């Protein structure tokens, strides 16, 4: 730590306020539209840097009936219960629930510097209080020790990190744009297919004689429709759940070793390794039947049920994790990229919406999965469809890689800049010439 950094209790540099929740039993406390309500932030809203709109809003009656407190625009928000250390800026005046603290900085502290410092500050403190069976509260937040340079350096550090965050957000916006383009392409590919000349079939409106009506809707006349059980029986493949219960414990996860693919690691048909859990090779060898190989498909069986990814050479011998299915097609005329893409498409997802079990968190079991009906063109057409999807995926994959590179760069800078390990120079204004 550089000599010109200071240390203080967080409560000496910020005004800390904790929110509240109006009674759910009184409909007068909750606004039905944005015209008669005020933004009310829960942990689910802490998913972007600046919060303006929220999923729920409260009325003036709700404000008066509860412990909510007005948070001024520009304040820093942080979750300190359940999901610890999620941060955001209040982009407008708003209210928060009791799991979120708001921080209004004194003149000595830059809000943006606090925004980047808070998560590590809270996470490093929780270890000590957790041992005592406690959780963070207003008092423990007040007593957190924050280290900081003078304000100009704080601002410089925050500006550097904010520049990277802006680049991440812009790249993620491009990903969203290309995902929307891909969604339109997927609809055409899985309802019209691709002819040997590389063109889509004429639409059903243009050439109804080329199509047949099936349980999953209109598909080309020369395609088959099979449920997963039939497809696996024909290929000799199988479907199995990942390790659960005593087979694999959370305390076995570490930062290095064999990646364990969880539902949250599967995004848009790709496996994201940014925060992936890992286990030792020795431990992975005891779970051999869960290790994946090219030609497999990993599918989330709980939570967001559209997550599925085809396994490539890169993921060879990684582990199918808890909360996922391992689908192995074995000797088959089915292209695993095609099956994974069809699974994510509305043609299968509509079926899942009607069959998934569980009211709080939807989930899938083998019985439900076996009932799912897929469209199957001949292998050559599957290949043509996959090639068209891959062109779109390459663009999205490249953008994902940019995001991962930026996130890793930000992580390294945070470790250097927020600890004073790497000094930051600030130009002082030149003195006027006499």
C-alpha positions, 0 to 999 in steps of 0.5 A: 500500500502506498504511503499516501493512502489513508484508512477510515471506517466506512461509516465515517466517510459515508452516510449509510441507509438501509431500506425496507419493504411495504406489506405485500398484503396491501395492494395500495402499497404497490404501484401497477404502473410507472405513472403512480409509483416510485422505483423500489430496488431489490437484489434482482435489480442490481444487474447493471451499473446505473439503475433508473427503472425497477421491476417493482414500484411502490406508492406514496402509501407504501412509502409512508407505511414502511421503513423505506428511505429516499435514496438520492441520485448518484448514491452507491447501492450494495446488497449485504444479505443473501447475495453479497456485494452486488453494487450499482449507482442510483440513476434517479431518486429511489427506494430500496429493500432491507437487503440493500444499503445505500451510501452517500459519500462525504467530500473526502470520498469519490462515489465511483471509487467507492463503487469499485471498492465496496464488493471486495471490502464486504467480501473480505469482511464477511469471512470473519463475521460468518465464523461467528454466525452473523451477517453484515448489518448497518453496524458492521457496514459502518465499521468496515475499514476502507483504504483510499488515496486523496480524491484526485487519485480516487477519481483517476482510478475510478475513471480507468475502471469505468472506461473498461466497464463502458467498453464491456457494456457496449460489447454486451449491447452488440451481443444482444443485437446479434442474438436478436438477428440470430433468433430471426435466422433460427426461426427460418432455419428450423421451419424452412430448412436449407436446400442443397443450393444454400437457399431457404425453402419457399415459405409455407404461404408460397409453397404449401405442398412442401410442408406437413403439419406435425405435433410441433407445427408445420415443418418441411414434408421430407423432415421427421419428427421424433421424441428424444426417447425414440432418437436415443433408442435409434442411436444407442445414446443416453441421457443422465443427470450430473452429480448431485447430493454427496457425489460432489460438494461445493467445498471441493470447488477451486480456482484451478483444475478441471472445469465443472459445467453448471447451468450458469456457465451455458450462454447462447449455446456457448460455455462461458469459463469466466467464473466456472468452478473447477475440481482437481484431476484426482477428484474428476477421475472418480466421476468418470461417467460425468466427463464430457466428450465431443459429440455430447450436449450439456443441458440445464435441467433447472432455472433457465431451461433454454440453456444447452451447448454442444461439446467441442474438442476444447471441452474434452474431459470437462465435467457435467456439473450439478444442475445439468443433463449430459446427453450423449448421442453415440453412433447417430445420424444426428448432428449434436450441434443441430440437436443443441440448437433445436433444443434452444429454439422455440420449437422445443422450448414451447414444449418445455414450458408446458412440461417443466415441473416446479413452481418456484424454480422450473426444472426438468427430469428424464421423463419430461426430456424423453417426451420432447419432440425434435424436427430432424432433416436428413444429415446433409441438411442438418449440416447445412443448417449448422453451418448457417448458425455457425456463421452467426455464432462466430460473430457472437463468440468473438464478442464474448471473447472480447467481453472476457478479455475486458473483464479479466483486464478489469479484474487485474486493474482492480487488484493493482489500482484499488490496493495501491500496488500500482501507483496512479499519477495525477497531473497537478495544475502548473503554477501561474507564471509571475 
